[in-house]
Amino acid sequence: MTESTSPPSNGGPLNDEFLEARTPGQYKYGFLVVPNFSYIGFASAIEPLRLANLAAGERRFSAGVISLDGAPTPASNGFTILPDVDISGIPDELDAVFVVGPNPIHFPGERELAATMKRLAHDGVALGGICTGSYLMARAGLLDGYRCTIHWQDTEELLQQFPELIVSTHLFEIDRQRCTSSGGTASMDMMLRIIAGLPEGAELAAATAELLVHDRVRDAGERQRIPLRLRLGSDQPQLAEAAMIMEANLEDPISLSELAGHVGVSERQLERMFRAALDCTPSQYYMEIRLQHARQLLRSSSLSVSEVARDCGFVSGSHFARRYARHFGMSPSAEKRRSGLTPTSS
């Protein structure tokens, strides 16, 4: 997988190029669906706009549906959606168009779609790809030089076809006038992040998330959870089971001997399996997932540092602080301050 060594563009405020509206205060987005499009990716992207209007008490966002021929278009789950316009009638005033990709990726009409997307890019319209929409954008040459992402199942094929692309495993990427989502509910987080980047948008995004009962808005820098079996590239059920047991026992970590017994191998065999497949010991892997969980809690919950340490299996606060700082380059307290979330207890 190819990843840029430069800081990701979505680490700070979003680029104004993507957010600029042609009509001040009014944002008009189009969603271009193709046959067998991802319904969950589409719904997760469009619903935040509707609820943002409700939270704002006024129509700040408008969204229309576009199809290739104007005919009802089937989604991958068998549902059919009626578009507002066909691809030749895309309104000139749109600020952004999101292409909702299909499953499978290939479909009739790709050439016409690519030509339309290139025209939109030439006209200064921001472009987004949801799920395999990233693949369609890449095929049209619209992601060259841009950081992008796609669902983990399609990453290998994308890089085989376009090896020069800068592809991350992040939930979503926003880079100048391009944004891409890995699919599923990640497009909800992407849209909430776009809303938050608008003038006075942070409070609106928070209120929208509450209406969505979306208790934690995931950050762009968070990675997709790729199944360990797929990361390894081969079927190793005992190793995958060991990892799942670790993840289920973060607050009260189990010993290596207990873990080996649950999996049905000796401690030495378990050590060899982790070394061969992951280039680390079971203890190192266990510590990694505990620290990653701690980081998630510090960034997204109101738990205090001591509570996070407890929930991640650290009896000593000083031990937790040392481990965290060594792994992430900052103290847990600094991470909590950066999140802006006030602990409910000390």
C-alpha positions as YAML, in Angstrom:
chain: A
units: angstrom
residues:
- id: 1
  name: MET
  ca: [0.00, 0.00, 0.00]
- id: 2
  name: THR
  ca: [1.30, 3.44, -0.90]
- id: 3
  name: GLU
  ca: [1.04, 6.17, 1.71]
- id: 4
  name: SER
  ca: [2.37, 9.72, 1.66]
- id: 5
  name: THR
  ca: [5.13, 10.60, 4.10]
- id: 6
  name: SER
  ca: [3.85, 14.17, 4.38]
- id: 7
  name: PRO
  ca: [1.33, 15.10, 7.09]
- id: 8
  name: PRO
  ca: [-2.24, 14.23, 6.03]
- id: 9
  name: SER
  ca: [-4.18, 17.20, 4.79]
- id: 10
  name: ASN
  ca: [-7.11, 16.38, 7.07]
- id: 11
  name: GLY
  ca: [-5.17, 16.75, 10.29]
- id: 12
  name: GLY
  ca: [-6.26, 20.37, 10.77]
- id: 13
  name: PRO
  ca: [-9.00, 22.62, 9.42]
- id: 14
  name: LEU
  ca: [-10.43, 21.50, 6.12]
- id: 15
  name: ASN
  ca: [-9.21, 23.13, 2.96]
- id: 16
  name: ASP
  ca: [-11.36, 26.15, 2.05]
- id: 17
  name: GLU
  ca: [-11.40, 25.06, -1.59]
- id: 18
  name: PHE
  ca: [-13.65, 22.14, -0.78]
- id: 19
  name: LEU
  ca: [-15.92, 24.08, 1.56]
- id: 20
  name: GLU
  ca: [-16.47, 27.23, -0.46]
- id: 21
  name: ALA
  ca: [-20.12, 27.63, -1.40]
- id: 22
  name: ARG
  ca: [-21.23, 29.41, -4.55]
- id: 23
  name: THR
  ca: [-24.11, 30.89, -2.58]
- id: 24
  name: PRO
  ca: [-22.89, 32.10, 0.86]
- id: 25
  name: GLY
  ca: [-24.36, 30.02, 3.66]
- id: 26
  name: GLN
  ca: [-26.07, 27.62, 1.24]
- id: 27
  name: TYR
  ca: [-24.43, 24.34, 0.33]
- id: 28
  name: LYS
  ca: [-25.74, 22.33, -2.60]
- id: 29
  name: TYR
  ca: [-24.54, 18.77, -3.04]
- id: 30
  name: GLY
  ca: [-25.33, 16.11, -5.60]
- id: 31
  name: PHE
  ca: [-25.11, 12.35, -5.11]
- id: 32
  name: LEU
  ca: [-24.43, 10.43, -8.29]
- id: 33
  name: VAL
  ca: [-25.62, 6.84, -7.95]
- id: 34
  name: VAL
  ca: [-24.74, 4.06, -10.38]
- id: 35
  name: PRO
  ca: [-26.30, 0.59, -10.68]
- id: 36
  name: ASN
  ca: [-25.68, -1.51, -7.54]
- id: 37
  name: PHE
  ca: [-24.49, 1.51, -5.57]
- id: 38
  name: SER
  ca: [-23.73, 1.17, -1.84]
- id: 39
  name: TYR
  ca: [-26.98, 2.03, -0.09]
- id: 40
  name: ILE
  ca: [-25.45, 2.30, 3.37]
- id: 41
  name: GLY
  ca: [-22.72, 4.61, 2.09]
- id: 42
  name: PHE
  ca: [-25.32, 6.78, 0.35]
- id: 43
  name: ALA
  ca: [-27.69, 6.97, 3.32]
- id: 44
  name: SER
  ca: [-24.87, 7.64, 5.78]
- id: 45
  name: ALA
  ca: [-23.73, 10.61, 3.69]
- id: 46
  name: ILE
  ca: [-27.06, 12.20, 2.82]
- id: 47
  name: GLU
  ca: [-28.85, 11.91, 6.19]
- id: 48
  name: PRO
  ca: [-26.41, 14.17, 8.08]
- id: 49
  name: LEU
  ca: [-27.31, 16.98, 5.66]
- id: 50
  name: ARG
  ca: [-31.03, 16.61, 6.34]
- id: 51
  name: LEU
  ca: [-30.51, 16.53, 10.09]
- id: 52
  name: ALA
  ca: [-28.06, 19.44, 9.96]
- id: 53
  name: ASN
  ca: [-30.88, 21.53, 8.49]
- id: 54
  name: LEU
  ca: [-33.11, 20.40, 11.35]
- id: 55
  name: ALA
  ca: [-30.45, 21.26, 13.92]
- id: 56
  name: ALA
  ca: [-29.82, 24.65, 12.31]
- id: 57
  name: GLY
  ca: [-33.51, 25.51, 12.12]
- id: 58
  name: GLU
  ca: [-33.07, 26.54, 8.50]
- id: 59
  name: ARG
  ca: [-32.17, 25.01, 5.13]
- id: 60
  name: ARG
  ca: [-28.41, 25.25, 5.05]
- id: 61
  name: PHE
  ca: [-27.90, 22.18, 2.86]
- id: 62
  name: SER
  ca: [-29.70, 20.80, -0.15]
- id: 63
  name: ALA
  ca: [-29.05, 17.41, -1.72]
- id: 64
  name: GLY
  ca: [-30.15, 15.93, -5.03]
- id: 65
  name: VAL
  ca: [-29.78, 12.49, -6.54]
- id: 66
  name: ILE
  ca: [-28.30, 11.99, -10.01]
- id: 67
  name: SER
  ca: [-28.27, 8.82, -12.10]
- id: 68
  name: LEU
  ca: [-26.72, 7.94, -15.43]
- id: 69
  name: ASP
  ca: [-29.98, 7.93, -17.40]
- id: 70
  name: GLY
  ca: [-32.57, 9.42, -15.05]
- id: 71
  name: ALA
  ca: [-34.20, 6.02, -14.53]
- id: 72
  name: PRO
  ca: [-34.76, 4.38, -11.12]
- id: 73
  name: THR
  ca: [-31.43, 2.96, -10.03]
- id: 74
  name: PRO
  ca: [-31.00, -0.25, -8.00]
- id: 75
  name: ALA
  ca: [-28.76, -0.32, -4.94]
- id: 76
  name: SER
  ca: [-26.60, -3.27, -3.93]
- id: 77
  name: ASN
  ca: [-29.23, -4.34, -1.39]
- id: 78
  name: GLY
  ca: [-31.98, -4.52, -4.04]
- id: 79
  name: PHE
  ca: [-33.70, -1.24, -3.12]
- id: 80
  name: THR
  ca: [-34.36, 1.20, -5.96]
- id: 81
  name: ILE
  ca: [-34.02, 4.96, -5.79]
- id: 82
  name: LEU
  ca: [-35.67, 7.52, -8.06]
- id: 83
  name: PRO
  ca: [-33.18, 10.22, -9.14]
- id: 84
  name: ASP
  ca: [-33.92, 13.92, -9.53]
- id: 85
  name: VAL
  ca: [-31.98, 14.31, -12.80]
- id: 86
  name: ASP
  ca: [-29.88, 12.31, -15.21]
- id: 87
  name: ILE
  ca: [-26.18, 12.83, -15.75]
- id: 88
  name: SER
  ca: [-26.74, 15.36, -18.55]
- id: 89
  name: GLY
  ca: [-28.88, 17.59, -16.35]
- id: 90
  name: ILE
  ca: [-26.58, 18.19, -13.39]
- id: 91
  name: PRO
  ca: [-27.34, 21.71, -12.08]
- id: 92
  name: ASP
  ca: [-24.58, 24.27, -12.58]
- id: 93
  name: GLU
  ca: [-24.90, 25.60, -9.04]
- id: 94
  name: LEU
  ca: [-23.76, 22.44, -7.25]
- id: 95
  name: ASP
  ca: [-20.83, 22.91, -4.86]
- id: 96
  name: ALA
  ca: [-19.88, 19.23, -4.74]
- id: 97
  name: VAL
  ca: [-20.82, 15.93, -6.35]
- id: 98
  name: PHE
  ca: [-20.31, 12.64, -4.53]
- id: 99
  name: VAL
  ca: [-20.08, 9.49, -6.63]
- id: 100
  name: VAL
  ca: [-21.54, 6.52, -4.75]
- id: 101
  name: GLY
  ca: [-19.68, 3.47, -5.99]
- id: 102
  name: PRO
  ca: [-21.17, 0.09, -6.89]
- id: 103
  name: ASN
  ca: [-20.58, -3.50, -5.94]
- id: 104
  name: PRO
  ca: [-19.24, -5.02, -8.15]
- id: 105
  name: ILE
  ca: [-17.22, -2.06, -9.39]
- id: 106
  name: HIS
  ca: [-17.64, -2.53, -13.16]
- id: 107
  name: PHE
  ca: [-20.87, -1.42, -14.86]
- id: 108
  name: PRO
  ca: [-22.10, -0.06, -18.22]
- id: 109
  name: GLY
  ca: [-21.80, 3.70, -18.66]
- id: 110
  name: GLU
  ca: [-18.38, 4.17, -17.05]
- id: 111
  name: ARG
  ca: [-17.05, 6.19, -19.99]
- id: 112
  name: GLU
  ca: [-19.91, 8.69, -19.81]
- id: 113
  name: LEU
  ca: [-19.51, 8.93, -16.04]
- id: 114
  name: ALA
  ca: [-15.78, 9.65, -16.35]
- id: 115
  name: ALA
  ca: [-16.38, 12.36, -18.95]
- id: 116
  name: THR
  ca: [-18.98, 14.05, -16.74]
- id: 117
  name: MET
  ca: [-16.74, 13.95, -13.68]
- id: 118
  name: LYS
  ca: [-13.85, 15.47, -15.63]
- id: 119
  name: ARG
  ca: [-16.14, 18.27, -16.80]
- id: 120
  name: LEU
  ca: [-17.28, 18.93, -13.24]
- id: 121
  name: ALA
  ca: [-13.67, 19.05, -12.04]
- id: 122
  name: HIS
  ca: [-12.82, 21.49, -14.84]
- id: 123
  name: ASP
  ca: [-15.72, 23.69, -13.73]
- id: 124
  name: GLY
  ca: [-14.39, 23.82, -10.18]
- id: 125
  name: VAL
  ca: [-16.92, 21.48, -8.58]
- id: 126
  name: ALA
  ca: [-15.52, 19.57, -5.60]
- id: 127
  name: LEU
  ca: [-15.72, 15.81, -6.08]
- id: 128
  name: GLY
  ca: [-16.20, 13.02, -3.58]
- id: 129
  name: GLY
  ca: [-16.12, 9.25, -3.77]
- id: 130
  name: ILE
  ca: [-18.09, 7.01, -1.45]
- id: 131
  name: CYS
  ca: [-17.00, 3.37, -1.11]
- id: 132
  name: THR
  ca: [-15.88, 2.25, -4.60]
- id: 133
  name: GLY
  ca: [-16.61, 5.75, -5.88]
- id: 134
  name: SER
  ca: [-12.90, 6.26, -5.18]
- id: 135
  name: TYR
  ca: [-12.13, 3.65, -7.82]
- id: 136
  name: LEU
  ca: [-14.31, 5.41, -10.39]
- id: 137
  name: MET
  ca: [-12.62, 8.73, -9.64]
- id: 138
  name: ALA
  ca: [-9.21, 7.10, -10.04]
- id: 139
  name: ARG
  ca: [-10.22, 5.61, -13.38]
- id: 140
  name: ALA
  ca: [-11.15, 9.10, -14.56]
- id: 141
  name: GLY
  ca: [-7.71, 10.38, -13.51]
- id: 142
  name: LEU
  ca: [-9.22, 12.61, -10.82]
- id: 143
  name: LEU
  ca: [-7.20, 11.34, -7.86]
- id: 144
  name: ASP
  ca: [-3.74, 11.76, -9.36]
- id: 145
  name: GLY
  ca: [-1.67, 13.63, -6.77]
- id: 146
  name: TYR
  ca: [-4.45, 13.50, -4.17]
- id: 147
  name: ARG
  ca: [-4.55, 11.46, -0.98]
- id: 148
  name: CYS
  ca: [-7.47, 9.02, -1.02]
- id: 149
  name: THR
  ca: [-8.97, 5.96, 0.63]
- id: 150
  name: ILE
  ca: [-11.30, 3.09, -0.24]
- id: 151
  name: HIS
  ca: [-12.86, 0.11, 1.54]
- id: 152
  name: TRP
  ca: [-10.20, -2.34, 2.70]
- id: 153
  name: GLN
  ca: [-11.68, -5.09, 0.51]
- id: 154
  name: ASP
  ca: [-10.95, -3.03, -2.62]
- id: 155
  name: THR
  ca: [-7.57, -1.55, -1.68]
- id: 156
  name: GLU
  ca: [-5.49, -4.23, -3.38]
- id: 157
  name: GLU
  ca: [-7.37, -3.97, -6.69]
- id: 158
  name: LEU
  ca: [-7.19, -0.17, -6.63]
- id: 159
  name: LEU
  ca: [-3.42, -0.21, -6.15]
- id: 160
  name: GLN
  ca: [-2.92, -2.90, -8.77]
- id: 161
  name: GLN
  ca: [-4.69, -0.74, -11.33]
- id: 162
  name: PHE
  ca: [-3.26, 2.59, -10.14]
- id: 163
  name: PRO
  ca: [0.05, 1.93, -8.33]
- id: 164
  name: GLU
  ca: [1.00, 5.62, -8.21]
- id: 165
  name: LEU
  ca: [-2.02, 6.64, -6.12]
- id: 166
  name: ILE
  ca: [-1.55, 7.80, -2.53]
- id: 167
  name: VAL
  ca: [-3.94, 5.38, -0.80]
- id: 168
  name: SER
  ca: [-4.41, 5.25, 2.96]
- id: 169
  name: THR
  ca: [-6.29, 2.88, 5.24]
- id: 170
  name: HIS
  ca: [-8.05, 5.80, 6.92]
- id: 171
  name: LEU
  ca: [-11.81, 6.02, 7.28]
- id: 172
  name: PHE
  ca: [-11.92, 9.01, 4.94]
- id: 173
  name: GLU
  ca: [-9.62, 11.53, 3.31]
- id: 174
  name: ILE
  ca: [-10.19, 15.17, 2.43]
- id: 175
  name: ASP
  ca: [-7.53, 16.71, 0.21]
- id: 176
  name: ARG
  ca: [-8.26, 20.04, -1.43]
- id: 177
  name: GLN
  ca: [-11.23, 19.56, -3.81]
- id: 178
  name: ARG
  ca: [-11.32, 15.80, -3.41]
- id: 179
  name: CYS
  ca: [-12.75, 13.71, -0.61]
- id: 180
  name: THR
  ca: [-13.09, 9.95, -0.40]
- id: 181
  name: SER
  ca: [-14.75, 7.64, 2.08]
- id: 182
  name: SER
  ca: [-13.99, 4.00, 2.76]
- id: 183
  name: GLY
  ca: [-17.69, 3.17, 2.70]
- id: 184
  name: GLY
  ca: [-20.26, 1.94, 5.17]
- id: 185
  name: THR
  ca: [-20.87, 4.37, 8.01]
- id: 186
  name: ALA
  ca: [-17.51, 6.10, 7.42]
- id: 187
  name: SER
  ca: [-19.30, 8.45, 5.00]
- id: 188
  name: MET
  ca: [-21.34, 9.71, 7.97]
- id: 189
  name: ASP
  ca: [-18.16, 10.68, 9.79]
- id: 190
  name: MET
  ca: [-16.82, 12.30, 6.63]
- id: 191
  name: MET
  ca: [-19.94, 14.40, 6.16]
- id: 192
  name: LEU
  ca: [-19.99, 15.45, 9.81]
- id: 193
  name: ARG
  ca: [-16.33, 16.47, 9.46]
- id: 194
  name: ILE
  ca: [-17.21, 18.54, 6.40]
- id: 195
  name: ILE
  ca: [-20.03, 20.24, 8.33]
- id: 196
  name: ALA
  ca: [-17.70, 20.88, 11.27]
- id: 197
  name: GLY
  ca: [-15.21, 22.61, 8.97]
- id: 198
  name: LEU
  ca: [-17.75, 25.18, 7.80]
- id: 199
  name: PRO
  ca: [-17.91, 28.64, 9.39]
- id: 200
  name: GLU
  ca: [-19.40, 28.10, 12.87]
- id: 201
  name: GLY
  ca: [-19.89, 24.47, 11.90]
- id: 202
  name: ALA
  ca: [-18.46, 22.71, 14.96]
- id: 203
  name: GLU
  ca: [-21.59, 23.17, 17.08]
- id: 204
  name: LEU
  ca: [-23.82, 22.27, 14.13]
- id: 205
  name: ALA
  ca: [-21.90, 19.06, 13.51]
- id: 206
  name: ALA
  ca: [-22.15, 18.13, 17.20]
- id: 207
  name: ALA
  ca: [-25.90, 18.78, 17.21]
- id: 208
  name: THR
  ca: [-26.31, 16.77, 14.01]
- id: 209
  name: ALA
  ca: [-24.37, 13.86, 15.50]
- id: 210
  name: GLU
  ca: [-26.70, 13.90, 18.50]
- id: 211
  name: LEU
  ca: [-29.74, 13.70, 16.21]
- id: 212
  name: LEU
  ca: [-28.09, 10.77, 14.44]
- id: 213
  name: VAL
  ca: [-27.49, 9.10, 17.84]
- id: 214
  name: HIS
  ca: [-23.89, 9.00, 16.68]
- id: 215
  name: ASP
  ca: [-22.11, 9.22, 20.01]
- id: 216
  name: ARG
  ca: [-18.58, 9.36, 18.66]
- id: 217
  name: VAL
  ca: [-17.60, 11.18, 15.48]
- id: 218
  name: ARG
  ca: [-14.57, 9.32, 14.23]
- id: 219
  name: ASP
  ca: [-11.61, 11.36, 13.04]
- id: 220
  name: ALA
  ca: [-10.27, 11.13, 9.50]
- id: 221
  name: GLY
  ca: [-6.96, 9.82, 10.80]
- id: 222
  name: GLU
  ca: [-8.54, 6.72, 12.33]
- id: 223
  name: ARG
  ca: [-7.85, 3.56, 10.39]
- id: 224
  name: GLN
  ca: [-10.30, 1.03, 9.11]
- id: 225
  name: ARG
  ca: [-10.41, -2.11, 11.22]
- id: 226
  name: ILE
  ca: [-9.05, -4.71, 8.84]
- id: 227
  name: PRO
  ca: [-9.66, -8.30, 9.97]
- id: 228
  name: LEU
  ca: [-6.47, -9.89, 11.21]
- id: 229
  name: ARG
  ca: [-7.02, -12.88, 8.92]
- id: 230
  name: LEU
  ca: [-6.90, -10.58, 5.90]
- id: 231
  name: ARG
  ca: [-3.96, -8.59, 7.20]
- id: 232
  name: LEU
  ca: [-1.99, -11.79, 7.51]
- id: 233
  name: GLY
  ca: [-2.85, -12.85, 3.99]
- id: 234
  name: SER
  ca: [-3.56, -16.44, 5.05]
- id: 235
  name: ASP
  ca: [-5.99, -18.32, 7.20]
- id: 236
  name: GLN
  ca: [-4.53, -18.70, 10.70]
- id: 237
  name: PRO
  ca: [-7.53, -19.35, 12.93]
- id: 238
  name: GLN
  ca: [-5.56, -19.85, 16.15]
- id: 239
  name: LEU
  ca: [-3.76, -16.53, 15.76]
- id: 240
  name: ALA
  ca: [-7.00, -14.73, 14.88]
- id: 241
  name: GLU
  ca: [-8.70, -16.31, 17.90]
- id: 242
  name: ALA
  ca: [-5.87, -15.19, 20.18]
- id: 243
  name: ALA
  ca: [-6.24, -11.61, 18.94]
- id: 244
  name: MET
  ca: [-10.02, -11.68, 19.48]
- id: 245
  name: ILE
  ca: [-9.54, -12.96, 23.05]
- id: 246
  name: MET
  ca: [-7.11, -10.11, 23.70]
- id: 247
  name: GLU
  ca: [-9.59, -7.54, 22.39]
- id: 248
  name: ALA
  ca: [-12.32, -8.98, 24.62]
- id: 249
  name: ASN
  ca: [-10.09, -8.69, 27.70]
- id: 250
  name: LEU
  ca: [-8.65, -5.18, 27.74]
- id: 251
  name: GLU
  ca: [-9.71, -4.10, 31.22]
- id: 252
  name: ASP
  ca: [-8.49, -7.33, 32.83]
- id: 253
  name: PRO
  ca: [-5.66, -8.62, 30.61]
- id: 254
  name: ILE
  ca: [-5.15, -12.37, 30.72]
- id: 255
  name: SER
  ca: [-1.77, -14.05, 31.01]
- id: 256
  name: LEU
  ca: [0.12, -15.60, 28.12]
- id: 257
  name: SER
  ca: [-0.37, -19.06, 29.60]
- id: 258
  name: GLU
  ca: [-4.15, -18.53, 29.85]
- id: 259
  name: LEU
  ca: [-4.25, -17.23, 26.29]
- id: 260
  name: ALA
  ca: [-2.29, -20.19, 24.94]
- id: 261
  name: GLY
  ca: [-4.60, -22.57, 26.80]
- id: 262
  name: HIS
  ca: [-7.73, -20.96, 25.31]
- id: 263
  name: VAL
  ca: [-6.29, -21.23, 21.82]
- id: 264
  name: GLY
  ca: [-5.05, -24.78, 22.32]
- id: 265
  name: VAL
  ca: [-1.30, -24.30, 21.78]
- id: 266
  name: SER
  ca: [1.75, -24.02, 24.00]
- id: 267
  name: GLU
  ca: [3.14, -20.65, 25.06]
- id: 268
  name: ARG
  ca: [6.20, -21.24, 22.88]
- id: 269
  name: GLN
  ca: [4.03, -22.07, 19.86]
- id: 270
  name: LEU
  ca: [1.98, -18.91, 20.42]
- id: 271
  name: GLU
  ca: [5.17, -16.84, 20.61]
- id: 272
  name: ARG
  ca: [6.40, -18.32, 17.33]
- id: 273
  name: MET
  ca: [3.05, -17.68, 15.61]
- id: 274
  name: PHE
  ca: [3.07, -14.00, 16.56]
- id: 275
  name: ARG
  ca: [6.73, -13.60, 15.61]
- id: 276
  name: ALA
  ca: [6.26, -15.22, 12.22]
- id: 277
  name: ALA
  ca: [3.05, -13.45, 11.26]
- id: 278
  name: LEU
  ca: [3.22, -10.06, 13.01]
- id: 279
  name: ASP
  ca: [6.92, -9.66, 13.87]
- id: 280
  name: CYS
  ca: [6.14, -9.07, 17.53]
- id: 281
  name: THR
  ca: [5.49, -11.01, 20.70]
- id: 282
  name: PRO
  ca: [1.96, -11.65, 22.00]
- id: 283
  name: SER
  ca: [2.70, -9.25, 24.86]
- id: 284
  name: GLN
  ca: [3.72, -6.49, 22.45]
- id: 285
  name: TYR
  ca: [0.60, -7.01, 20.36]
- id: 286
  name: TYR
  ca: [-1.58, -7.00, 23.48]
- id: 287
  name: MET
  ca: [0.01, -3.74, 24.66]
- id: 288
  name: GLU
  ca: [-0.53, -2.20, 21.20]
- id: 289
  name: ILE
  ca: [-4.28, -2.82, 21.17]
- id: 290
  name: ARG
  ca: [-4.65, -1.65, 24.78]
- id: 291
  name: LEU
  ca: [-2.87, 1.61, 23.98]
- id: 292
  name: GLN
  ca: [-4.87, 2.10, 20.79]
- id: 293
  name: HIS
  ca: [-8.09, 1.64, 22.77]
- id: 294
  name: ALA
  ca: [-6.83, 4.11, 25.36]
- id: 295
  name: ARG
  ca: [-6.16, 6.67, 22.65]
- id: 296
  name: GLN
  ca: [-9.68, 6.23, 21.30]
- id: 297
  name: LEU
  ca: [-11.17, 6.78, 24.75]
- id: 298
  name: LEU
  ca: [-9.00, 9.84, 25.46]
- id: 299
  name: ARG
  ca: [-10.00, 11.41, 22.16]
- id: 300
  name: SER
  ca: [-13.70, 10.67, 22.20]
- id: 301
  name: SER
  ca: [-14.99, 10.17, 25.74]
- id: 302
  name: SER
  ca: [-15.34, 12.26, 28.89]
- id: 303
  name: LEU
  ca: [-13.44, 9.69, 30.95]
- id: 304
  name: SER
  ca: [-10.51, 11.00, 32.96]
- id: 305
  name: VAL
  ca: [-6.97, 9.80, 32.30]
- id: 306
  name: SER
  ca: [-7.07, 7.57, 35.39]
- id: 307
  name: GLU
  ca: [-10.38, 6.05, 34.29]
- id: 308
  name: VAL
  ca: [-9.00, 5.35, 30.82]
- id: 309
  name: ALA
  ca: [-5.93, 3.72, 32.37]
- id: 310
  name: ARG
  ca: [-8.19, 1.48, 34.47]
- id: 311
  name: ASP
  ca: [-10.43, 0.55, 31.52]
- id: 312
  name: CYS
  ca: [-7.40, -0.47, 29.50]
- id: 313
  name: GLY
  ca: [-5.92, -2.70, 32.17]
- id: 314
  name: PHE
  ca: [-3.26, -0.44, 33.70]
- id: 315
  name: VAL
  ca: [-3.09, -0.68, 37.48]
- id: 316
  name: SER
  ca: [-0.49, 2.09, 37.73]
- id: 317
  name: GLY
  ca: [-1.18, 5.53, 36.27]
- id: 318
  name: SER
  ca: [2.54, 6.25, 35.95]
- id: 319
  name: HIS
  ca: [3.09, 3.00, 34.04]
- id: 320
  name: PHE
  ca: [0.24, 3.93, 31.69]
- id: 321
  name: ALA
  ca: [1.66, 7.43, 31.15]
- id: 322
  name: ARG
  ca: [5.14, 6.08, 30.34]
- id: 323
  name: ARG
  ca: [3.84, 3.46, 27.93]
- id: 324
  name: TYR
  ca: [1.51, 5.92, 26.22]
- id: 325
  name: ALA
  ca: [4.15, 8.62, 25.79]
- id: 326
  name: ARG
  ca: [6.66, 6.10, 24.44]
- id: 327
  name: HIS
  ca: [4.14, 4.80, 21.88]
- id: 328
  name: PHE
  ca: [2.43, 8.02, 20.73]
- id: 329
  name: GLY
  ca: [4.98, 10.70, 21.53]
- id: 330
  name: MET
  ca: [2.74, 12.60, 23.96]
- id: 331
  name: SER
  ca: [1.35, 12.06, 27.43]
- id: 332
  name: PRO
  ca: [-2.22, 10.85, 28.02]
- id: 333
  name: SER
  ca: [-2.97, 14.20, 29.69]
- id: 334
  name: ALA
  ca: [-1.83, 16.09, 26.59]
- id: 335
  name: GLU
  ca: [-3.97, 13.82, 24.41]
- id: 336
  name: LYS
  ca: [-6.99, 14.52, 26.62]
- id: 337
  name: ARG
  ca: [-6.40, 18.30, 26.50]
- id: 338
  name: ARG
  ca: [-6.11, 18.17, 22.72]
- id: 339
  name: SER
  ca: [-9.47, 16.38, 22.47]
- id: 340
  name: GLY
  ca: [-11.24, 19.34, 24.10]
- id: 341
  name: LEU
  ca: [-13.45, 16.95, 26.11]
- id: 342
  name: THR
  ca: [-13.74, 17.69, 29.81]
- id: 343
  name: PRO
  ca: [-13.50, 14.66, 32.11]
- id: 344
  name: THR
  ca: [-16.54, 14.06, 34.31]
- id: 345
  name: SER
  ca: [-14.25, 13.02, 37.14]
- id: 346
  name: SER
  ca: [-10.59, 13.41, 38.02]
...
